[in-house]
Amino acid sequence: MTVITENRITTPEMDSCPSWCVIDHTGDHPEDVFHRGSYAAFSVPDGSAMPTLNEKAEIPRLTAHMVTPEFAEEPEAPSMVVVDCGDLWGPYAELDLEQTDEFIRQGKAFLARLEQIREQLATALKEQQS
């Protein structure tokens, strides 16, 4: 897994910006309305991506980061984890603490199954070489 840490551009205001926020709130941009933490990203190795129909090859990527809406209707909007496919405009999920725990459990089960599949691949490759 690649963890992308981003340097803070501005000093947080103690009463409004949490210490984990990496957004520059000094501009006039859409991201100025929420707090976002640094990303964790997971992707396949470089050079392994295959093109889809009529498109170039793009590496599949899964990202996660923490957010808290800054100008939400509730004064104390709860923080959440956002998981997406590395596409700002694509599908995403907003997870609370319990959902994040469940997603982690599912991720561990996925990786355990992927290890089994990897062993199947290794066995098949040995058989093909014989």
Buried (B, 14 or more C-beta within 10 A) or exposed (E): EEEEEEEBEEEBEEEEBEEBBBBEBEEEEEBEEBBBBBBBBBBEEEEEBEEEEEEEEEEEBBBBBBBBBBEEEEEEBEBBBBBBEBEEEEEBEEBEEEBBEEBEEEBEEEEEEEEEEEEEEEEEEEEEEE
